[in-house]
Amino acid sequence: MAGHSKWKNIQRRKNAQDSKRGKIFMRLAKEIFVAAKEGGGDPETNRSLRLMIDKAKAANMPNENIERAIKKATGTLEGVSYEEITYEGYGPGGVAVMVEVVTDNKNRSAAEIRHAFSKQGGNLGESGCVSFMFDRKGLFVIDKDTIEIDEEELMLDVIEAGAEELESNEETFEIYTEPDQFSEVKKVLLEKDFNLSTAGITRLPQTTAEPQKNDALKMLYLIDVLEENDDVQDVYHNLEVDEKVYDEYLS
């Protein structure tokens, strides 16, 4: 995996699995949830939410799915009360895992997540057992085919906005910020009319773990099981595997 950006190291397998398993609507719902949670549920005043809604509609996502994600984020889903919980633990081969959940039944969520870990040979731990291994960062991703700007010019723009790092790869520009600078950087980028395919707070591992093949395959399966849980919003981990293991898992 050498040469991959921090974000690609996390997202490459996830994106491939979204496509393979037809989880596009679920992924879009989570993106809408994050945008509404951060900027409110009105797309007229929340440009990020507007962009996510447009993206969902382009994928033919039903309106009721979009509305439910917004109501869930803003706490206006009638008769339902949600709370946010973060679970931490270790997956197969000692891979550090953090699972962010939004649920209306924490006992159900805890049981399901604990079962997923134990079935693959992992275990949940106490709060704080792995969070110290991750850095919270603001992240913006701009698809290169949506803008006409070179890397040097973009670098000047993001530095002016207050970002701390710009990474360029074949398909995207990735911009990283400190969490407390996220809103200001986002405001500047939107004012410059950049089309942000991703905009949110993420967790990046400080170091990675590369377990043996069998454990790596179990870990990939665990990630999928967790991400398919309707209560799970995000799964962060420090897994790093060889391309051949990805290919075998996806085959």
C-alpha positions as CSV (number, residue, x, y, z in Angstrom):
1,M,0.0,0.0,0.0
2,A,3.0,2.3,-0.1
3,G,2.4,5.5,-1.9
4,H,-1.3,5.7,-1.1
5,S,-2.7,8.7,0.7
6,K,-3.9,8.4,4.3
7,W,-7.5,8.7,3.1
8,K,-7.1,6.2,0.3
9,N,-5.6,3.8,2.7
10,I,-8.8,3.9,4.6
11,Q,-11.3,4.3,1.8
12,R,-10.1,2.2,-1.1
13,R,-11.6,-1.1,0.2
14,K,-14.7,0.6,1.5
15,N,-15.5,2.2,-1.9
16,A,-14.9,-1.1,-3.7
17,Q,-17.2,-2.9,-1.2
18,D,-19.9,-0.2,-1.6
19,S,-20.0,-1.0,-5.3
20,K,-19.8,-4.7,-4.9
21,R,-22.5,-5.1,-2.3
22,G,-24.9,-2.4,-3.6
23,K,-24.6,-0.3,-0.4
24,I,-24.7,3.0,-2.3
25,F,-27.9,4.3,-0.6
26,M,-26.6,3.4,2.9
27,R,-23.4,5.3,2.2
28,L,-25.3,8.3,0.8
29,A,-27.6,8.3,3.8
30,K,-24.6,8.5,6.1
31,E,-23.1,11.4,4.1
32,I,-26.5,13.2,4.3
33,F,-26.6,12.5,8.1
34,V,-23.2,14.0,8.6
35,A,-23.9,17.1,6.6
36,A,-27.2,17.7,8.4
37,K,-25.7,17.0,11.8
38,E,-23.0,19.6,11.2
39,G,-24.9,22.4,9.4
40,G,-28.6,21.8,10.0
41,G,-31.4,20.2,8.1
42,D,-32.2,23.0,5.7
43,P,-30.5,22.6,2.3
44,E,-31.2,26.2,1.5
45,T,-28.8,27.3,4.2
46,N,-26.6,24.3,4.4
47,R,-24.7,24.0,1.1
48,S,-23.0,20.8,2.0
49,L,-26.3,19.2,2.6
50,R,-27.6,20.5,-0.7
51,L,-24.6,18.9,-2.5
52,M,-25.2,15.6,-0.7
53,I,-28.9,15.6,-1.6
54,D,-28.1,16.3,-5.2
55,K,-25.6,13.5,-5.2
56,A,-28.2,11.1,-3.7
57,K,-30.9,12.1,-6.2
58,A,-28.4,11.5,-9.0
59,A,-28.1,8.0,-7.7
60,N,-31.9,7.6,-7.7
61,M,-32.1,7.5,-3.9
62,P,-35.7,7.6,-2.8
63,N,-36.8,10.9,-1.2
64,E,-38.1,9.2,1.9
65,N,-34.6,7.8,2.5
66,I,-33.1,11.3,2.2
67,E,-35.7,12.8,4.5
68,R,-35.2,10.1,7.1
69,A,-31.4,10.6,7.2
70,I,-32.0,14.4,7.7
71,K,-34.6,13.9,10.5
72,K,-32.3,11.3,12.2
73,A,-29.5,13.8,12.2
74,T,-31.6,16.7,13.5
75,G,-33.5,14.7,16.1
76,T,-36.9,15.4,14.5
77,L,-37.8,11.9,13.6
78,E,-41.2,11.6,15.3
79,G,-41.4,9.3,18.3
80,V,-37.7,8.4,18.2
81,S,-34.8,9.6,20.3
82,Y,-31.2,8.9,19.1
83,E,-27.9,9.0,21.0
84,E,-24.4,8.9,19.7
85,I,-22.0,6.2,21.1
86,T,-18.4,5.3,20.2
87,Y,-17.2,1.7,20.7
88,E,-13.5,0.8,20.7
89,G,-11.7,-2.5,20.5
90,Y,-9.4,-4.7,18.6
91,G,-10.2,-6.8,15.6
92,P,-8.4,-10.0,14.3
93,G,-4.6,-9.6,14.4
94,G,-4.7,-6.8,16.9
95,V,-6.1,-4.2,14.5
96,A,-7.4,-1.1,16.3
97,V,-11.0,-0.3,15.6
98,M,-13.4,2.6,16.5
99,V,-17.1,2.4,15.6
100,E,-19.3,5.5,15.8
101,V,-23.0,4.7,16.2
102,V,-26.2,6.7,16.3
103,T,-28.9,4.5,17.8
104,D,-32.4,4.6,19.4
105,N,-31.5,1.4,21.3
106,K,-28.0,1.3,22.8
107,N,-28.5,-2.2,24.3
108,R,-29.3,-3.6,20.8
109,S,-26.4,-1.8,19.2
110,A,-23.9,-2.9,21.9
111,A,-25.0,-6.5,21.6
112,E,-24.8,-6.5,17.8
113,I,-21.4,-4.9,17.7
114,R,-20.0,-7.1,20.4
115,H,-21.2,-10.1,18.6
116,A,-19.6,-9.0,15.3
117,F,-16.3,-8.5,17.0
118,S,-16.3,-11.8,18.9
119,K,-17.4,-13.8,15.9
120,Q,-14.3,-12.8,14.0
121,G,-11.9,-13.2,17.0
122,G,-11.8,-9.6,18.1
123,N,-13.0,-8.0,21.3
124,L,-14.5,-4.7,22.4
125,G,-12.5,-2.7,25.0
126,E,-13.0,0.1,27.4
127,S,-13.5,3.7,26.3
128,G,-10.1,5.1,25.3
129,C,-8.4,1.8,24.7
130,V,-7.6,2.7,21.1
131,S,-8.7,6.3,20.5
132,F,-5.3,7.5,21.4
133,M,-4.0,5.8,18.3
134,F,-6.0,8.0,16.0
135,D,-5.9,11.7,15.2
136,R,-9.1,13.7,14.6
137,K,-8.8,15.7,11.4
138,G,-11.0,17.7,9.1
139,L,-11.0,16.3,5.6
140,F,-12.1,17.6,2.3
141,V,-11.9,15.7,-1.0
142,I,-12.1,17.3,-4.4
143,D,-12.4,15.2,-7.5
144,K,-9.9,16.3,-10.0
145,D,-12.3,16.0,-12.9
146,T,-14.6,18.7,-11.3
147,I,-12.1,21.5,-11.3
148,E,-9.7,23.3,-13.6
149,I,-6.9,24.3,-11.3
150,D,-3.3,23.0,-10.9
151,E,-1.9,21.7,-7.6
152,E,0.2,24.8,-6.9
153,E,-2.7,27.2,-7.2
154,L,-4.9,25.0,-5.1
155,M,-2.2,24.7,-2.5
156,L,-2.1,28.5,-2.2
157,D,-5.9,28.6,-1.8
158,V,-6.0,26.0,0.9
159,I,-3.1,27.5,2.8
160,E,-4.9,30.8,2.7
161,A,-8.1,29.0,4.0
162,G,-6.1,27.7,7.0
163,A,-5.7,24.0,6.0
164,E,-2.5,22.2,7.2
165,E,-1.9,19.7,4.4
166,L,-2.8,19.0,0.8
167,E,-2.3,15.6,-0.8
168,S,-2.7,14.8,-4.5
169,N,-3.3,11.4,-6.1
170,E,-4.5,10.2,-9.5
171,E,-8.1,11.1,-9.0
172,T,-8.5,13.5,-6.1
173,F,-7.1,16.3,-4.0
174,E,-7.3,15.7,-0.3
175,I,-7.2,18.6,2.2
176,Y,-6.6,18.1,5.9
177,T,-7.3,20.5,8.7
178,E,-7.3,20.6,12.5
179,P,-10.9,20.0,13.7
180,D,-11.2,23.5,15.1
181,Q,-10.3,25.0,11.7
182,F,-12.8,22.8,9.7
183,S,-15.7,25.2,9.5
184,E,-13.5,28.1,8.4
185,V,-11.7,26.1,5.8
186,K,-15.0,24.7,4.5
187,K,-16.5,28.2,4.3
188,V,-13.5,29.4,2.1
189,L,-13.6,26.4,-0.1
190,L,-17.3,26.7,-0.8
191,E,-16.9,30.4,-1.5
192,K,-14.4,29.5,-4.1
193,D,-17.0,27.1,-5.6
194,F,-15.0,23.9,-5.1
195,N,-17.2,20.8,-5.5
196,L,-16.5,18.9,-2.3
197,S,-17.2,15.2,-2.7
198,T,-16.3,14.6,0.9
199,A,-16.4,17.1,3.8
200,G,-16.3,16.0,7.4
201,I,-14.3,15.1,10.5
202,T,-12.5,11.8,10.3
203,R,-10.0,9.8,12.3
204,L,-6.7,8.9,10.9
205,P,-4.5,6.2,12.4
206,Q,-1.1,7.3,13.6
207,T,0.4,3.8,12.8
208,T,-0.9,0.9,10.8
209,A,-1.2,-2.9,11.5
210,E,-0.6,-5.5,8.9
211,P,-1.8,-8.9,10.2
212,Q,-1.3,-12.3,8.7
213,K,-3.5,-13.1,5.7
214,N,-6.2,-15.0,7.5
215,D,-6.6,-12.4,10.1
216,A,-6.6,-9.7,7.5
217,L,-9.4,-11.4,5.6
218,K,-11.4,-11.8,8.9
219,M,-10.8,-8.1,9.6
220,L,-12.1,-7.0,6.2
221,Y,-15.2,-9.1,6.8
222,L,-15.7,-7.5,10.3
223,I,-15.5,-4.1,8.8
224,D,-18.2,-5.0,6.2
225,V,-20.5,-6.5,8.9
226,L,-20.1,-3.3,11.0
227,E,-20.7,-1.0,8.1
228,E,-23.8,-2.9,7.1
229,N,-25.4,-2.3,10.5
230,D,-28.0,0.5,10.2
231,D,-26.9,2.1,13.4
232,V,-23.3,2.5,12.4
233,Q,-22.2,5.8,11.0
234,D,-18.5,5.3,10.6
235,V,-15.8,2.6,11.2
236,Y,-12.2,3.7,11.7
237,H,-9.3,1.2,11.8
238,N,-5.6,1.0,11.3
239,L,-5.6,-2.0,9.0
240,E,-3.1,-2.1,6.1
241,V,-3.0,-5.1,3.8
242,D,-1.3,-6.1,0.5
243,E,-3.2,-5.5,-2.7
244,K,-3.4,-9.2,-3.3
245,V,-5.3,-9.7,-0.1
246,Y,-7.8,-7.0,-1.1
247,D,-8.2,-8.8,-4.5
248,E,-8.7,-12.2,-2.9
249,Y,-11.3,-10.8,-0.5
250,L,-13.2,-9.0,-3.3
251,S,-13.1,-12.0,-5.6
